[in-house]
Amino acid sequence: ELHTTQETKPFPTPLLPKVLGDLVKEVARVTQTPEAMAGPLTLGNVSASIGKGLVIKGHAGRITPPNLYILLGAKSGTGKSECAKIIFKPFIDYATDKHQEWIEEVLPGLKADKECIEAEIKELIKGLKSNGGNADKLKEAKKKLARKKSEILKEPRYHADNVTGEKLAILISNQPNETMALLSSDARDCIDILDGKYQKVKTDESFYLKAFSRDSCAFDRVTRPSIIIKEPQLTVVWAVQPDKITMLFNNSKFTDGGLMPRFLALDTYCDAQIRTTNDSIQTKVLEEYDLLINRLLLVLHADESENVIQLSDEVLSAFKDYYNDIVGQRRSGGELEDIHPYAARWEENALKIGICLHAAKHHEHAMVKDFSTETAHEAIGLMK
């Protein structure tokens, strides 16, 4: 069950890098919401902005990507949409600009090439019918046409909202780096789809499970070509009413199958507040945050190569101590025995948070900077 209000603690904003902490405090002040609302949304947006551009190599050479699954609970009318709009804005603006740029500058050329190839195919077919054609040339032309049609489908999509798992897989398969984000300030429809809205007898979490850990997957359908994705990566940042979070936790399929343990879920216990200010967010705070998100998108998200940071022995030791402390409590009779599947993911999620903190501190230089012990402890502190 969800924690009660008596068990809640303030969000540890001081553990965030200054650019994120300043934004969280300003958003909370202006929207009259707790920092527990803006904090997780901000971390999620950083995670989405990194994409596949930065990973860390940790225990036994294991590679950990930065993608987080965040589920934030808040009652309707308490400010979650306003918070999300501010926090998601630089990411969505960048994605919209890139999509429009592709439509105006790339798509017309692709369509023109397609028309030329189709005209070439028509001529080659005519030649074959008159016994003067070249079958090999026709075969090559059809291959070129298939490739061009595939390119036309690869419109840049950085994020989506309420889509089925199959549609999400199609969208990600068409991205050159096989990564996307699901961002929503009202994720009721998203969760209904996940719970099997369009499935007759099952839930729709299969792709979410694979895209959290970059596991390869294939979707085979009778009426369509197969979809094969080598390393899908998905970031999920959802805000929703608390009843939907309760529904997810109460569905044993989502716990036993491993979906909910992948999520960082919290109820903000946000209530309607008296308005005390007419101020806007400080311009400097907003500009620095926007600059950070754009730098991450331009340098890391856009980088199709994978930048790997090897964790130092000191950093590995910090995460090892955290992991071992959890293991002791997960065992039979331990404090965490009842939530064993959830606790098993805590160190992994702390590592993912750590990548986000590291990127927020060093932005476009993140791939060449050492991952500090301080960052490790901050990530563990946020996870706790």
C-alpha positions in Angstrom: 0.0 0.0 0.0 1.0 3.6 -0.4 2.7 5.3 2.5 0.5 7.5 4.8 1.0 11.2 5.1 2.6 10.6 8.5 5.4 8.7 6.8 6.2 11.2 4.1 9.4 13.3 4.1 10.2 16.5 2.3 11.8 16.0 -1.1 15.6 16.3 -0.7 16.1 19.2 -3.1 19.5 20.2 -1.7 20.9 16.9 -3.2 20.2 18.2 -6.7 22.7 20.1 -8.8 22.2 23.9 -8.4 20.5 24.4 -11.8 17.9 21.7 -11.0 17.5 22.6 -7.4 16.9 26.3 -8.2 14.2 25.3 -10.7 12.5 22.9 -8.3 12.3 25.6 -5.6 11.1 28.3 -8.0 8.4 26.0 -9.6 7.2 25.0 -6.1 7.1 28.6 -5.0 5.2 29.9 -8.0 2.8 27.0 -8.4 2.1 26.6 -4.7 3.1 22.9 -4.9 5.5 20.8 -2.8 9.0 20.3 -4.1 8.1 16.6 -4.3 6.1 17.5 -7.3 8.7 19.4 -9.4 11.7 17.3 -8.2 10.9 14.0 -9.8 9.5 15.6 -12.9 12.8 17.5 -13.3 14.9 14.4 -12.9 12.7 12.6 -15.4 13.1 15.4 -18.0 16.9 15.3 -17.6 16.8 11.5 -18.1 14.8 12.0 -21.3 17.2 14.7 -22.5 20.3 12.5 -22.2 18.8 9.7 -24.3 21.5 7.1 -25.1 24.3 9.6 -25.0 25.7 8.6 -21.7 26.0 5.4 -19.7 28.1 4.1 -16.8 30.1 0.9 -16.4 29.8 -0.4 -12.9 29.9 -3.7 -11.0 31.3 -6.6 -13.1 31.4 -4.3 -16.1 27.6 -3.9 -16.1 26.3 -1.0 -18.3 23.6 1.1 -16.8 21.7 3.6 -19.0 20.1 6.8 -17.6 16.5 6.1 -18.4 14.1 6.5 -15.4 10.5 5.4 -15.0 8.8 8.0 -12.8 5.2 7.9 -11.5 4.0 10.9 -9.6 0.7 11.0 -7.8 -1.3 14.2 -7.1 -4.9 15.0 -6.8 -6.7 16.7 -9.7 -6.5 20.5 -9.5 -3.4 20.7 -7.3 -0.9 21.9 -9.9 0.7 18.9 -11.5 -0.2 20.0 -15.1 1.2 23.4 -14.4 4.4 22.0 -13.0 4.8 19.5 -15.8 4.2 22.2 -18.5 7.0 24.3 -17.1 9.5 21.5 -16.6 8.8 19.6 -19.9 8.7 22.8 -22.0 12.4 23.0 -23.2 12.4 19.3 -24.1 9.1 19.5 -26.0 10.1 22.8 -27.7 13.3 21.2 -29.0 11.5 18.0 -30.1 8.8 20.1 -31.9 11.5 22.2 -33.7 13.4 19.1 -34.9 10.2 17.5 -36.1 9.2 20.6 -38.0 12.6 21.0 -39.5 12.4 17.4 -40.8 9.0 18.0 -42.3 10.1 21.1 -44.1 13.7 20.3 -45.1 14.1 16.5 -45.2 10.7 15.0 -46.1 10.3 16.8 -49.4 13.6 15.5 -50.7 12.7 11.9 -49.6 9.4 12.1 -51.4 11.0 13.5 -54.5 13.6 10.6 -54.5 10.7 8.1 -54.0 8.8 9.5 -57.0 12.0 9.3 -59.2 12.6 5.7 -58.2 9.0 4.8 -58.9 9.2 6.4 -62.3 12.4 4.4 -62.9 10.6 1.2 -61.9 7.8 1.9 -64.3 10.3 2.3 -67.2 12.1 -0.9 -66.3 8.8 -2.8 -66.2 7.9 -1.5 -69.6 11.3 -2.7 -70.9 10.8 -6.2 -69.4 7.4 -6.5 -71.1 9.0 -5.6 -74.5 11.8 -8.1 -73.8 14.4 -5.4 -73.7 14.6 -4.8 -70.0 17.0 -5.7 -67.2 15.6 -7.8 -64.4 18.6 -7.1 -62.1 18.2 -3.4 -62.5 14.5 -3.7 -61.6 15.4 -5.7 -58.5 17.9 -3.1 -57.4 15.4 -0.3 -58.1 12.8 -2.0 -55.9 15.3 -2.3 -53.1 16.1 1.4 -53.4 12.3 2.1 -53.2 11.9 0.0 -50.1 14.8 1.8 -48.4 13.4 5.2 -49.3 9.9 4.3 -48.0 11.6 3.2 -44.8 13.4 6.5 -44.5 10.1 8.4 -45.0 8.7 6.6 -41.9 11.7 7.6 -39.8 10.4 11.0 -38.7 12.1 12.2 -35.5 10.0 11.5 -32.5 11.5 12.4 -29.1 8.4 11.7 -27.1 4.8 10.4 -27.1 1.8 10.3 -24.8 -0.9 7.6 -24.7 0.2 4.9 -27.1 -0.1 1.1 -27.0 3.0 -1.0 -26.5 3.0 -2.1 -30.1 2.7 1.5 -31.5 5.5 2.6 -29.1 7.7 -0.2 -30.4 7.0 1.0 -34.0 7.9 4.6 -33.1 11.1 3.6 -31.3 12.2 1.3 -34.1 12.0 4.2 -36.5 14.4 6.3 -34.4 18.1 6.1 -35.3 19.1 5.6 -31.7 16.0 3.6 -30.7 15.1 5.8 -27.8 12.0 7.9 -26.8 10.3 9.3 -23.8 6.7 9.1 -22.6 5.8 12.4 -21.0 2.4 13.1 -19.5 0.9 15.4 -16.9 -2.3 13.4 -16.9 -1.4 9.8 -17.5 -4.8 8.2 -16.8 -5.2 7.1 -20.5 -1.6 5.9 -20.5 -2.2 3.7 -17.5 -5.6 2.4 -18.8 -3.7 1.3 -22.0 -1.1 -0.3 -19.8 -3.8 -2.1 -17.8 -5.1 -3.7 -21.0 -7.6 -1.2 -22.4 -7.0 -2.5 -26.0 -6.0 -6.0 -25.0 -8.7 -8.6 -24.6 -7.1 -10.9 -22.0 -3.8 -9.3 -20.9 -2.0 -6.2 -19.8 0.3 -4.2 -22.1 3.6 -3.9 -20.2 5.8 -6.2 -22.2 7.6 -3.5 -24.2 8.1 -1.4 -21.0 9.9 -4.2 -19.4 12.4 -4.6 -22.2 12.9 -0.9 -22.9 13.9 -0.2 -19.3 16.9 -2.4 -19.5 17.6 -2.2 -23.3 16.7 -5.8 -24.0 16.3 -6.7 -27.6 12.8 -7.5 -28.8 10.8 -8.6 -31.9 7.1 -8.0 -32.7 5.7 -10.5 -35.2 2.3 -9.8 -36.8 0.5 -11.7 -39.5 -0.6 -8.6 -41.4 2.6 -6.5 -41.0 6.4 -6.9 -41.4 8.1 -7.9 -38.2 9.6 -5.2 -36.0 13.1 -6.0 -34.5 14.7 -3.6 -32.1 18.2 -4.2 -30.9 18.4 -2.0 -27.8 15.2 0.0 -27.2 15.4 2.6 -24.4 12.4 4.3 -22.9 12.0 7.0 -20.3 8.6 7.4 -18.6 7.6 10.5 -16.7 3.9 10.3 -15.7 1.8 12.4 -13.3 -1.6 11.1 -12.4 -4.3 11.0 -9.7 -3.3 8.7 -6.7 -6.1 6.2 -7.4 -4.4 5.2 -10.6 -1.1 4.5 -8.8 -3.0 2.4 -6.2 -4.6 0.5 -9.1 -1.2 -0.3 -10.6 0.2 -1.5 -7.2 -2.9 -3.6 -6.5 -2.6 -5.5 -9.8 -0.3 -8.4 -8.9 0.7 -8.8 -12.6 2.5 -5.5 -12.5 4.5 -6.4 -9.4 5.1 -10.1 -10.2 6.0 -9.3 -13.8 8.5 -6.7 -12.7 6.9 -3.5 -14.1 6.1 -1.6 -10.9 9.5 -2.4 -9.2 11.1 -0.5 -12.2 9.1 2.6 -11.4 10.1 5.3 -8.9 6.5 6.0 -7.6 5.4 8.5 -5.1 2.3 10.3 -3.9 3.0 14.0 -3.3 0.0 14.3 -1.0 -0.4 17.7 -2.6 -3.5 19.7 -1.5 -5.0 23.0 -2.7 -3.0 25.9 -1.4 -3.7 29.6 -0.7 -2.1 31.7 -3.4 0.6 33.9 -1.8 2.4 35.3 -4.8 1.9 36.8 -8.2 5.5 36.4 -9.2 6.7 34.5 -12.2 9.7 32.1 -12.1 13.0 34.0 -12.0 14.1 34.5 -15.6 17.7 33.5 -14.8 16.7 30.2 -13.2 14.5 29.4 -16.2 17.1 30.3 -18.7 19.8 28.2 -17.1 17.5 25.2 -16.9 16.4 25.6 -20.6 20.1 25.9 -21.6 20.9 22.7 -19.7 18.2 20.7 -21.4 19.1 22.0 -24.8 22.8 21.2 -24.3 21.9 17.7 -23.2 19.7 17.2 -26.2 22.2 18.7 -28.7 25.3 16.9 -27.4 24.2 13.7 -25.7 20.8 12.8 -27.1 21.9 13.5 -30.6 25.1 11.5 -30.2 24.5 8.1 -31.8 27.7 6.7 -30.3 27.6 5.6 -26.7 29.7 7.5 -24.2 30.7 5.2 -21.3 32.0 6.4 -17.9 33.9 3.9 -15.9 33.1 4.2 -12.3 36.1 4.6 -9.9 36.8 2.1 -7.1 35.5 4.7 -4.6 32.3 5.2 -6.4 31.8 1.5 -6.9 32.4 1.0 -3.1 29.6 3.5 -2.3 27.1 1.7 -4.5 28.3 -1.7 -3.2 27.7 -0.6 0.4 24.2 0.6 -0.5 23.4 -2.6 -2.4 24.7 -4.8 0.4 22.7 -2.9 3.0 19.5 -3.5 0.9 20.3 -7.2 0.5 20.6 -7.7 4.2 17.1 -6.2 4.6 15.6 -8.2 1.7 16.4 -11.5 3.2 13.9 -13.7 5.0 12.9 -11.9 8.2 14.3 -8.5 7.0 12.5 -5.2 7.0 12.2 -5.3 3.2 11.2 -8.9 2.8 7.6 -8.0 1.9 8.7 -5.6 -0.9 11.7 -7.7 -2.1 11.0 -7.2 -5.8 11.0 -3.4 -5.4 14.1 -3.2 -3.2 16.0 -5.4 -5.7 15.8 -2.4 -8.2 16.9 0.4 -5.8 20.6 0.3 -6.5 20.0 0.2 -10.3 17.7 3.2 -10.0 20.2 5.0 -7.8 22.8 4.5 -10.6 20.4 5.9 -13.2 19.7 8.9 -11.0 23.5 9.3 -10.6 23.9 9.6 -14.4 21.2 12.3 -14.5 22.9 14.3 -11.7 26.3 13.9 -13.4 24.9 15.2 -16.7 23.2 18.1 -15.0 26.5 19.1 -13.3 28.6 18.9 -16.4 26.1 19.1 -19.4 28.0 18.9 -22.7 31.2 17.9 -20.9 29.6 15.0 -19.0 31.2 12.3 -21.1 34.8 13.4 -20.3 34.3 14.2 -16.6 34.8 11.7 -13.8 31.7 10.5 -11.9 32.4 11.8 -8.4 31.9 10.0 -5.1 29.8 13.1 -4.1 27.4 12.4 -7.0 27.1 8.8 -5.9 26.1 9.7 -2.4 23.7 12.3 -3.7 22.1 9.8 -6.0 21.8 7.2 -3.1 20.4 9.9 -0.9 17.7 10.8 -3.5 16.9 7.1 -3.9 16.5 6.6 -0.2 
